[in-house]
Amino acid sequence: VPQPMVERDLDDITADGALRMLTSYNAISYFVHRGGEAGFDYELCQRFAREHDLALQVVVPEAGEDMVSLLNSGRADVICAGLPLTDELARFVEATRPVAMVQKVVVQPPGSPELTSVADLKGLTLTVAARDPYLAELKRWRDQDDLDFSVLPGMPLMETEELIALVAQGELPATVADDAVVDAVGSYLEHEVTTSAVLGEPRPQVWLVRRNSPALLDALN
């Protein structure tokens, strides 16, 4: 669903009394722990909702559902899922100011030597979540600079957190993840992983709204 199918801006949301937040169920954006809801994106969006006297309704997509389509069809009002703004996303939605800065890091099994430069990626196989937009970007960068490493997609429904766990167990040689995700996952892994920041500078994460929601965008900013 490339364009908005509903007219629902901040005035409509206020009249309805509820803000619908679309997010991913993971250790960063949103999760349930000991009966309570938590997560960076959830808690930040919850503060916004309270400031505007709104109830917050959390929408977690089913496996394989497209977030932009759910947003534009009216199932949600804002995507809060730790996403970077890519050229592809910019064709269909509007982005807020950055809510966080994260850096992509290479994650390897415990005891692996730390990578000090891109040259150290030579011969390494990086398995990246199949739905991660960075998968295509990493392949383009490798091919453009003629770098000697392999990039593979994970199983279709496997998330980055699961890939990190497999790396920690020594079942995968390496994956790529946001440093914040590695920190969060590390709190419950049995073995510590080795991380190396050789994949560029920190990049912003944004929230996304429909193109016909300028008042909501301004308020979120």
BELBELUR-V102298 format. One record per residue. RES is the residue in three letters. PSI is psi as a letter, one per 40 degrees, with the letter a starting at -180 (* if undefined). Layout:
BEGIN
RES,PSI ; RES,PSI
END
This chain:
BEGIN
VAL,g ; PRO,d ; GLN,i ; PRO,h ; MET,e ; VAL,i ; GLU,h ; ARG,g ; ASP,a ; LEU,d ; ASP,d ; ASP,d ; ILE,d ; THR,d ; ALA,d ; ASP,d ; GLY,e ; ALA,h ; LEU,h ; ARG,h ; MET,h ; LEU,h ; THR,i ; SER,i ; TYR,h ; ASN,a ; ALA,e ; ILE,d ; SER,d ; TYR,h ; PHE,i ; VAL,h ; HIS,h ; ARG,f ; GLY,e ; GLY,i ; GLU,i ; ALA,a ; GLY,i ; PHE,d ; ASP,d ; TYR,d ; GLU,d ; LEU,d ; CYS,d ; GLN,d ; ARG,d ; PHE,d ; ALA,d ; ARG,d ; GLU,d ; HIS,e ; ASP,f ; LEU,i ; ALA,i ; LEU,h ; GLN,h ; VAL,h ; VAL,h ; VAL,h ; PRO,i ; GLU,i ; ALA,h ; GLY,e ; GLU,i ; ASP,h ; MET,d ; VAL,d ; SER,d ; LEU,d ; LEU,d ; ASN,d ; SER,e ; GLY,e ; ARG,d ; ALA,i ; ASP,d ; VAL,h ; ILE,h ; CYS,g ; ALA,f ; GLY,f ; LEU,i ; PRO,i ; LEU,h ; THR,i ; ASP,d ; GLU,d ; LEU,d ; ALA,e ; ARG,d ; PHE,e ; VAL,i ; GLU,i ; ALA,i ; THR,i ; ARG,i ; PRO,h ; VAL,e ; ALA,i ; MET,h ; VAL,i ; GLN,h ; LYS,h ; VAL,i ; VAL,h ; VAL,h ; GLN,i ; PRO,i ; PRO,h ; GLY,e ; SER,i ; PRO,h ; GLU,h ; LEU,h ; THR,e ; SER,i ; VAL,d ; ALA,d ; ASP,e ; LEU,e ; LYS,h ; GLY,e ; LEU,i ; THR,h ; LEU,h ; THR,h ; VAL,i ; ALA,h ; ALA,d ; ARG,e ; ASP,h ; PRO,d ; TYR,e ; LEU,d ; ALA,d ; GLU,d ; LEU,d ; LYS,d ; ARG,d ; TRP,d ; ARG,d ; ASP,d ; GLN,d ; ASP,e ; ASP,f ; LEU,i ; ASP,g ; PHE,i ; SER,i ; VAL,h ; LEU,i ; PRO,i ; GLY,i ; MET,i ; PRO,d ; LEU,e ; MET,h ; GLU,i ; THR,d ; GLU,d ; GLU,d ; LEU,d ; ILE,d ; ALA,d ; LEU,d ; VAL,d ; ALA,d ; GLN,e ; GLY,e ; GLU,e ; LEU,i ; PRO,d ; ALA,i ; THR,i ; VAL,h ; ALA,i ; ASP,i ; ASP,d ; ALA,d ; VAL,d ; VAL,d ; ASP,d ; ALA,d ; VAL,d ; GLY,d ; SER,e ; TYR,e ; LEU,i ; GLU,d ; HIS,h ; GLU,i ; VAL,i ; THR,h ; THR,i ; SER,h ; ALA,g ; VAL,e ; LEU,f ; GLY,a ; GLU,i ; PRO,i ; ARG,i ; PRO,i ; GLN,i ; VAL,i ; TRP,i ; LEU,h ; VAL,i ; ARG,i ; ARG,d ; ASN,f ; SER,f ; PRO,d ; ALA,d ; LEU,d ; LEU,d ; ASP,d ; ALA,d ; LEU,d ; ASN,*
END
